[in-house]
Amino acid sequence: MEQKLRIAVCEDQKKDRDLLLLCIRESGVSAKCDTFSSGEAFLERFRKGMYHLIYLDIYMSKINGLETAAYIREQDESVMLAFTTTSRDHAFEASKYRSLLYIEKPVSPEDVLHTLSLAEALMDKREKEVLTIFSESVLVDIPFDEIYYIEVSGQRCVIHTGGGNTITASTTININDLEAMLPHTRFCRTHRSFIVNFEKVRRTNGKDFEMKDGSIAYITQRDRRRIFNLYDEWLFGSVMEENI
């Protein structure tokens, strides 16, 4: 049986809600939709894992769409969000909540289909060994095995892969959220601005990690002993797996 997208539509204006539902129905994408007329009504029912995709109107009374998104992210780090709005003023703020798209009203069938297609693709990839992000408005899949480290640079996070400090992609997703999206068995937060893939560490220099591409990944001084211990445990576990 074809898996249906489970969608929530949180929109306080009936005409906007009906138009969005019509676009979803006419898209040809298999979906089951629940509708809510306020952020409060949605949050009363919402639980982690309930939905693949949530459409949020930004301008709602009482709890607005951005505040609703903040509550959602406290419970569910992977559900996909799409904001609908009459203004572009909050596009940057909306990006903090890892939204798929920021759609201006009235929504168009093309924008809705684009969002649904991305949601289907992300749903299919959720169990795969890849980090899926938006980089420069393009959906990018980065295999975990190719990531050396991630660092904060200005207002963005930069994902480094391959040799020669290759910059694969940068994203506005913050480093805390990226850390939650990666398997903790091999990725470690070594510094407020760094996440390291243990598989790509060449050696330690007593203070920091020297990576196999020649770069340095910094370790915060207060956590150095704990992080080195985690790395030693990972090395021991890797050797044991190779000998099984």
Backbone hydrogen bonds, N-H to C=O, Kabsch-Sander energy under -0.5 kcal/mol:
donor,donor_aa,acceptor,acceptor_aa,energy
5,L,30,S,-2.6
7,I,5,L,-0.7
7,I,32,K,-3.1
8,A,53,L,-2.1
9,V,34,D,-3.0
10,C,8,A,-0.6
10,C,55,Y,-2.8
11,E,9,V,-0.7
11,E,36,F,-2.5
14,K,12,D,-0.6
17,R,13,Q,-2.6
18,D,14,K,-3.1
19,L,15,K,-1.8
20,L,16,D,-2.1
21,L,17,R,-2.3
22,L,18,D,-2.2
23,C,19,L,-2.3
24,I,20,L,-2.1
25,R,21,L,-2.6
26,E,22,L,-2.5
27,S,24,I,-1.0
28,G,25,R,-0.7
31,A,29,V,-0.5
32,K,5,L,-2.9
34,D,7,I,-2.5
36,F,9,V,-2.7
39,G,63,I,-0.6
42,F,38,S,-1.8
43,L,39,G,-2.6
44,E,40,E,-1.7
45,R,41,A,-0.8
45,R,42,F,-1.1
46,F,42,F,-2.4
50,M,47,R,-1.9
52,H,6,R,-2.7
53,L,6,R,-1.8
54,I,80,M,-2.5
55,Y,8,A,-3.0
56,L,54,I,-0.5
56,L,82,A,-2.8
57,D,10,C,-2.3
58,I,84,T,-2.2
60,M,58,I,-1.5
63,I,61,S,-0.7
64,N,62,K,-0.8
65,G,58,I,-2.0
68,T,64,N,-2.4
69,A,65,G,-2.3
70,A,66,L,-1.9
71,Y,67,E,-1.8
72,I,68,T,-2.4
73,R,69,A,-2.6
74,E,70,A,-1.1
75,Q,71,Y,-0.9
75,Q,72,I,-1.2
76,D,72,I,-3.2
80,M,52,H,-1.9
81,L,98,R,-0.6
82,A,54,I,-2.4
83,F,101,L,-2.1
84,T,56,L,-2.7
85,T,103,I,-2.2
91,A,88,R,-1.7
94,A,90,H,-2.6
95,S,91,A,-1.4
96,K,92,F,-0.6
96,K,93,E,-1.2
97,Y,94,A,-1.7
98,R,95,S,-1.7
100,L,81,L,-4.5
101,L,81,L,-0.6
103,I,83,F,-3.3
103,I,101,L,-0.5
105,K,85,T,-2.8
112,V,108,S,-2.3
113,L,109,P,-2.6
114,H,110,E,-2.2
115,T,111,D,-2.1
116,L,112,V,-2.7
117,S,113,L,-2.6
118,L,114,H,-2.1
119,A,115,T,-2.4
120,E,116,L,-2.5
121,A,117,S,-2.2
122,L,118,L,-2.6
123,M,119,A,-2.3
124,D,120,E,-2.2
125,K,121,A,-1.5
126,R,122,L,-0.8
126,R,123,M,-0.7
128,K,125,K,-1.9
130,V,128,K,-1.8
131,L,142,I,-2.9
132,T,130,V,-0.6
133,I,131,L,-0.6
133,I,140,V,-2.3
135,S,133,I,-0.6
135,S,138,V,-2.9
138,V,135,S,-1.4
140,V,133,I,-3.2
142,I,131,L,-2.5
142,I,140,V,-0.5
144,F,129,E,-1.7
146,E,143,P,-1.7
147,I,143,P,-0.5
147,I,144,F,-1.4
148,Y,160,H,-3.0
149,Y,160,H,-1.0
150,I,195,I,-2.6
151,E,158,V,-2.2
152,V,193,S,-1.8
153,S,156,R,-3.1
156,R,153,S,-1.8
157,C,171,T,-2.9
158,V,151,E,-3.2
159,I,169,A,-3.0
160,H,149,Y,-2.7
160,H,158,V,-0.6
161,T,166,T,-1.8
162,G,146,E,-0.9
166,T,163,G,-0.8
168,T,159,I,-1.9
168,T,166,T,-0.8
169,A,159,I,-1.2
171,T,157,C,-2.2
178,L,174,N,-2.1
179,E,175,I,-2.3
180,A,176,N,-1.4
181,M,177,D,-1.1
181,M,178,L,-0.6
182,L,178,L,-0.6
182,L,179,E,-1.0
186,R,183,P,-1.2
187,F,183,P,-1.9
188,C,196,V,-2.6
190,T,188,C,-0.9
190,T,194,F,-1.0
191,H,194,F,-1.3
194,F,191,H,-1.3
195,I,150,I,-2.2
196,V,188,C,-2.9
197,N,148,Y,-2.3
198,F,186,R,-3.2
198,F,196,V,-0.8
200,K,197,N,-2.2
201,V,198,F,-1.6
202,R,210,E,-2.7
203,R,210,E,-1.7
205,N,208,D,-2.2
209,F,217,A,-2.4
210,E,203,R,-3.0
211,M,209,F,-0.6
211,M,215,S,-2.9
212,K,200,K,-2.7
214,G,211,M,-1.9
217,A,209,F,-2.6
218,Y,216,I,-0.5
220,T,190,T,-2.9
223,D,220,T,-1.0
224,R,221,Q,-1.3
227,I,223,D,-2.6
228,F,224,R,-2.7
229,N,225,R,-2.2
230,L,226,R,-2.1
231,Y,227,I,-2.4
232,D,228,F,-2.5
233,E,229,N,-2.3
234,W,230,L,-2.3
235,L,231,Y,-2.6
236,F,232,D,-2.5
237,G,233,E,-2.5
238,S,234,W,-2.4
239,V,235,L,-2.3
240,M,236,F,-2.2
241,E,237,G,-2.1
242,E,238,S,-2.0
243,N,239,V,-1.4
244,I,240,M,-0.6
244,I,241,E,-0.8
